[in-house]
Amino acid sequence: SLFGFLSEKTRRLNKYCVNCTKCHLPGSIQPSYPTVCQRELCQWALAELGIGRASVEDIALNAEVVDLLIAMTRLAATSALLSPFPLVFTKSDDGKREKALDPAKPDCAKASNVAKLLPSMQEIVALKNEKQLEAICDESGEFVYGLLQWIITSCPAQILSLQGDRRLRSMGTDYQFLIRSATPEHEREFARAKARDGSSFAFHGSKIENWHSILRKGLLNCSGTSLQRNGASYGPGVYLSPEASVSLGYSKVQQDTAVSSGAQRSSASDQNSTRFFSDKRVCVMALCEFINSAVRKPTGNIWVVQNDRHVIPRFLFVFIPSMHNFSQVLRVAQRCSTSEAAFDRDVCALCGHIMDAGAYQ
């Protein structure tokens, strides 16, 4: 019956595409909220008919998050690590579907060139409607609007920019994000294991270009696969550390961080005028929750969780080496350790505050 159909869909909207109403494709992470699936026809409907399209209001409301997603995709394309690869269609008056960017024939150089043409977030948030957004993208390049929409709609994770007292002050950086990337089923499985064995927190570091894939596929045990980006000296698994200083190294935060005094003054002015990353080089580190019984600790600073169902990213911290106060921010962040009771209390208190406020529902 219609009532039965609607009741089933409403309870589990995140499982189904908002266009074709079918389950999301296997092999891709299930979104935690309703969105368009990655089937070719549904992506065409997104491009041609606007079904599931992100509005200017949606983008403005989540401007810092969209800005971060754009930065990740740009660098992933530049580094030829763009997986999943975008599916973007050309515009046509006769309704014909032609692929400008095709996952079956990934051309990272072409995707990188298109990504470089994306308008700045400062320009986007100043717009009033979708027509203006489409126009400014079309002025930049032919496939820019399609890529922008793909970047936003293809990310299944829910990400929230944290402001004011919702930030972890001990992390130093003002760029902090709450992330919900696990599916409801994964969260329930994790909760059962947590009730049985308890959980703890640790950091995970990875270059920013890898986060394009992590946010869309999950934090996976990629050891021994083509997706492995670092060594696996202590065996297969997701590598964590209780020390932020260790994970910051894996995020490449400490590489090429020196800036001249002139650049520092310029960066200070830029920082005062914008809250966005623009074309700045950014680095990302996550704070993850893991099941205590699932972790191996081959060294005091390197921990390994082999079962990736037993580790979930909870927060993202973004660092901008060109910022005028970066050295101070880095020193503060490097002192953080999940082994310290005070830090653990701060994290648990923040999680409770966010839950009470309803921001993680």
ZAMARGU-4260 file (C-alpha; in steps of 0.2 Angstrom, whole numbers, plus 5000, padded with zeros to 4 digits):
<rodrens>
0) 5000/5000/5000 | 5005/5018/4998 | 5005/5021/5017 | 5016/5006/5020 | 5028/5012/5006
5) 5029/5029/5013 | 5031/5023/5031 | 5046/5012/5026 | 5054/5025/5016 | 5052/5039/5029
10) 5060/5028/5043 | 5076/5025/5032 | 5076/5040/5020 | 5095/5040/5020 | 5095/5023/5012
15) 5087/5028/4997 | 5090/5040/4982 | 5079/5055/4982 | 5077/5054/4964 | 5075/5035/4959
20) 5070/5029/4977 | 5082/5014/4975 | 5095/5010/4988 | 5111/5018/4986 | 5124/5009/4975
25) 5134/4995/4984 | 5152/4998/4987 | 5149/5017/4991 | 5147/5023/5009 | 5128/5025/5013
30) 5124/5043/5016 | 5118/5048/5034 | 5105/5060/5026 | 5094/5059/5010 | 5103/5063/4994
35) 5105/5059/4976 | 5113/5042/4972 | 5128/5040/4960 | 5118/5031/4946 | 5121/5039/4930
40) 5103/5043/4927 | 5101/5052/4944 | 5117/5062/4941 | 5110/5067/4924 | 5093/5072/4933
45) 5104/5082/4945 | 5112/5091/4931 | 5097/5094/4919 | 5082/5095/4931 | 5090/5101/4947
50) 5084/5086/4957 | 5093/5085/4973 | 5103/5101/4969 | 5111/5111/4983 | 5104/5128/4983
55) 5112/5145/4987 | 5104/5145/5004 | 5111/5127/5007 | 5128/5132/5002 | 5128/5148/5012
60) 5122/5139/5028 | 5136/5127/5027 | 5149/5139/5019 | 5164/5133/5029 | 5160/5115/5026
65) 5158/5117/5007 | 5174/5127/5006 | 5183/5113/5015 | 5176/5100/5003 | 5181/5111/4988
70) 5199/5112/4995 | 5200/5093/4997 | 5194/5090/4979 | 5205/5102/4971 | 5221/5095/4979
75) 5215/5077/4976 | 5213/5081/4958 | 5230/5089/4957 | 5238/5074/4966 | 5229/5062/4954
80) 5220/5054/4970 | 5202/5059/4964 | 5193/5043/4970 | 5178/5043/4968 | 5180/5052/4952
85) 5167/5065/4948 | 5152/5062/4936 | 5148/5078/4927 | 5137/5081/4912 | 5138/5094/4898
90) 5123/5105/4897 | 5112/5103/4882 | 5096/5110/4875 | 5090/5094/4867 | 5092/5083/4883
95) 5106/5073/4877 | 5118/5066/4890 | 5137/5068/4887 | 5150/5066/4900 | 5162/5080/4903
100) 5170/5071/4918 | 5168/5052/4917 | 5172/5040/4931 | 5174/5026/4918 | 5188/5037/4910
105) 5195/5047/4924 | 5205/5062/4918 | 5213/5070/4934 | 5222/5083/4924 | 5205/5089/4916
110) 5196/5088/4933 | 5210/5098/4941 | 5209/5111/4928 | 5190/5113/4931 | 5192/5113/4950
115) 5204/5127/4949 | 5191/5138/4940 | 5178/5135/4955 | 5173/5152/4961 | 5178/5157/4979
120) 5167/5155/4993 | 5167/5174/4996 | 5159/5176/4979 | 5147/5162/4982 | 5140/5168/4998
125) 5137/5185/4991 | 5124/5178/4978 | 5106/5179/4980 | 5099/5164/4970 | 5103/5149/4959
130) 5103/5158/4943 | 5117/5169/4949 | 5127/5154/4955 | 5125/5146/4939 | 5130/5161/4929
135) 5146/5165/4940 | 5151/5146/4937 | 5147/5147/4919 | 5158/5163/4917 | 5172/5153/4925
140) 5171/5138/4914 | 5159/5126/4905 | 5159/5112/4918 | 5162/5122/4934 | 5144/5122/4940
145) 5142/5103/4937 | 5158/5100/4947 | 5152/5111/4961 | 5136/5102/4963 | 5144/5085/4962
150) 5157/5090/4976 | 5142/5094/4988 | 5130/5081/4984 | 5143/5066/4982 | 5149/5068/5000
155) 5138/5057/5011 | 5145/5063/5028 | 5137/5076/5038 | 5149/5090/5043 | 5146/5104/5055
160) 5157/5119/5058 | 5160/5122/5076 | 5159/5139/5083 | 5163/5148/5100 | 5162/5137/5115
165) 5158/5122/5104 | 5177/5121/5099 | 5190/5111/5108 | 5201/5126/5114 | 5216/5115/5118
170) 5217/5111/5099 | 5223/5129/5095 | 5215/5130/5078 | 5198/5139/5075 | 5194/5128/5061
175) 5185/5113/5069 | 5172/5102/5062 | 5160/5089/5069 | 5159/5075/5057 | 5146/5061/5056
180) 5152/5049/5042 | 5146/5032/5048 | 5129/5025/5043 | 5115/5022/5056 | 5119/5004/5055
185) 5137/5006/5058 | 5134/5018/5072 | 5122/5005/5080 | 5135/4991/5078 | 5148/5003/5085
190) 5137/5007/5100 | 5134/4989/5104 | 5153/4985/5104 | 5156/5001/5114 | 5143/4996/5128
195) 5152/4979/5129 | 5171/4984/5128 | 5171/5003/5130 | 5179/5016/5119 | 5193/5029/5118
200) 5199/5043/5107 | 5215/5045/5096 | 5221/5055/5082 | 5222/5050/5064 | 5233/5060/5052
205) 5232/5060/5033 | 5236/5072/5019 | 5221/5083/5014 | 5220/5076/4996 | 5216/5059/5004
210) 5201/5066/5014 | 5191/5068/4997 | 5191/5049/4997 | 5189/5046/5016 | 5174/5057/5017
215) 5165/5047/5003 | 5171/5029/5006 | 5175/5030/5025 | 5190/5028/5035 | 5196/5011/5029
220) 5209/4998/5032 | 5218/5000/5015 | 5234/4991/5020 | 5240/4980/5005 | 5228/4989/4993
225) 5230/5002/4979 | 5223/5015/4991 | 5237/5013/5004 | 5246/5030/5005 | 5258/5026/5019
230) 5268/5011/5026 | 5261/4998/5037 | 5276/4994/5048 | 5265/4987/5062 | 5253/4977/5051
235) 5237/4981/5042 | 5224/4992/5049 | 5219/5010/5052 | 5234/5019/5061 | 5230/5031/5076
240) 5240/5040/5089 | 5236/5047/5106 | 5248/5061/5102 | 5243/5075/5091 | 5261/5079/5086
245) 5263/5062/5078 | 5247/5063/5068 | 5250/5081/5063 | 5266/5074/5055 | 5256/5061/5044
250) 5244/5076/5039 | 5260/5085/5033 | 5256/5100/5044 | 5274/5103/5048 | 5281/5102/5030
255) 5285/5119/5022 | 5278/5129/5036 | 5290/5144/5036 | 5283/5160/5029 | 5292/5177/5028
260) 5287/5192/5039 | 5280/5200/5024 | 5269/5185/5021 | 5264/5185/5039 | 5258/5203/5038
265) 5248/5199/5022 | 5241/5183/5029 | 5235/5193/5045 | 5226/5205/5034 | 5218/5191/5024
270) 5213/5182/5040 | 5204/5197/5046 | 5194/5199/5030 | 5188/5181/5027 | 5184/5165/5037
275) 5187/5154/5021 | 5202/5144/5015 | 5201/5151/4997 | 5217/5145/4989 | 5227/5143/5005
280) 5236/5126/5008 | 5227/5117/5022 | 5230/5102/5032 | 5218/5091/5041 | 5219/5079/5056
285) 5204/5069/5063 | 5200/5064/5081 | 5193/5047/5080 | 5183/5036/5093 | 5188/5017/5093
290) 5183/5002/5102 | 5196/4998/5116 | 5196/4979/5113 | 5200/4982/5094 | 5216/4992/5096
295) 5234/4985/5096 | 5248/4996/5103 | 5264/4991/5096 | 5272/5007/5102 | 5267/5020/5114
300) 5263/5033/5100 | 5257/5021/5086 | 5241/5012/5088 | 5232/5001/5075 | 5214/4996/5073
305) 5213/4982/5060 | 5194/4981/5060 | 5189/4998/5052 | 5171/4995/5058 | 5178/4999/5076
310) 5184/5016/5072 | 5174/5032/5067 | 5180/5050/5064 | 5171/5062/5076 | 5180/5078/5073
315) 5191/5086/5060 | 5204/5100/5064 | 5210/5111/5050 | 5227/5120/5050 | 5233/5134/5038
320) 5252/5135/5038 | 5251/5153/5029 | 5241/5160/5044 | 5250/5174/5053 | 5248/5165/5070
325) 5252/5147/5063 | 5267/5144/5074 | 5257/5147/5090 | 5243/5137/5084 | 5254/5122/5080
330) 5263/5123/5096 | 5246/5122/5106 | 5240/5108/5095 | 5256/5098/5097 | 5254/5097/5116
335) 5237/5088/5114 | 5236/5070/5120 | 5221/5059/5122 | 5231/5050/5136 | 5229/5065/5147
340) 5213/5064/5158 | 5210/5083/5155 | 5209/5082/5136 | 5198/5067/5137 | 5186/5076/5149
345) 5186/5091/5137 | 5181/5079/5122 | 5168/5070/5132 | 5161/5087/5138 | 5160/5094/5121
350) 5152/5079/5114 | 5139/5080/5128 | 5136/5099/5125 | 5133/5095/5106 | 5121/5081/5109
355) 5111/5092/5122 | 5110/5106/5109 | 5104/5093/5096 | 5117/5097/5083 | 5122/5079/5081
360) 5104/5072/5078
</rodrens>
